[in-house]
Amino acid sequence: MSLTLRTSLGCTEAVIADDGGLKQFYNVANVLSQDFKVKFSHKEDDFDTINWEFRFKGHNMTLHYNIYNGVSIFPTKTHDALNKDNKAVIELAGVLEGKLFNMERRNIA
């Protein structure tokens, strides 16, 4: 797993897996729920896109899945995101990357 940061949405988006499928999305959601005690407040599930909103350290974020773009996390207020919201995304993604990488290594061994 390799974390990628991009700003094409007008905010910082942490791409967890650009080729990730639903299984990867639900795996990330599970880690957020279990390890970070995140509660998803608004769930929007469409045919090819899923957006689940949550709060992390006082910041509103969205866990996103799209069949074309994979799995990512970004501030819920994309274009209106504050610098501190973008930094929180980077912080969460860095910790999340470590947890997911360790899980992958355990599954391979």
N, C-alpha and C positions, 0 to 999 in steps of 0.2 A: 504494500500500500504506500502511495506517495501523495502527500498533500499538495494541492495546487491552490494558489490564491489568484483571484482575478477580480477586476473591477468593472466589468462590462454592464452590470446592473445599476451602476451609479453608487455602489457601496462595495465593501469588501465581501466577497463570496469565497468561502472555503470549500473547494471541491474535494470531497472525500473519495469519491470513485467516479471518474468520468465515464466509465463503462459499467458502472454498478447497476444491478437489477433490484427487483423488489426485495429479494432476500437480504441484500446488503442494506437497503433502506430500513427494513425491520430490525436488522442486527444493530444498526446505529441507534435506532429508537429505543431498543432494549437497553443498550449501554447507557444512554442518556437517562432513562428511567431508573435503572438499577443503581448505577454508580454515581450519578449526579443528582438523584432524587428529583428529576425534572417531571413536571406534570404538563401534559399537552392540553392547551386550553381551547384551541380551535382546530378542528381537523377538516380539511377540504380534500376530498378524494374524487378525482376526475378520471376519465378514461386513460389518459397518458401522463397525468401529472398528479402528484400528491404534495400538499403543503400542510404541515403540522406546526402550529405556533406554540412557543413555550417561552419561559423566562429563565434567564441564567444570570445570576448576580445582579439582578435589577434591570437587565437589558432584554427587550423583546426580540426574539429570534424566530427564524423559520427553518425547520428541517424540510428540505425539498427533494423530491424525486421526479425525474422526467425520463421517459424511455429513450430520448435522444441525448440528454445531457448528464444522466447519472444522478448521483446523490451529492447534495451540498447543504451548507448552512450559511445563512446570511441574515442581516438585520431585517426585521419585518418591515420597517419603513425604508425600503431600499434607497430611493433618491433623497429622502429626508433624514437619512441615518447620520447620527453625530459621530465624530471621530472616536469617542469613547465606546460607541456601539461597535464600530469596526474593529477596534482593539480587542473587545470582548470576544468577537468572533474568532480572531486569530488565536487568542488565549485558549478558548474552548477547543478549537480545532487541533491545536498542538497537543493538548492532553488527550484528546479523543484519538488522535493518530497513534499515540503510544499504546493506548489500551487495545485498539483494534489490531495493531501490528502484533502485540503479544498474544492476542487471541488466535490470529492466523498461524503464528509459530507453534502454538500448542496443538492446533488442529492438524498441522503437517507432521509433527513428531509422533 
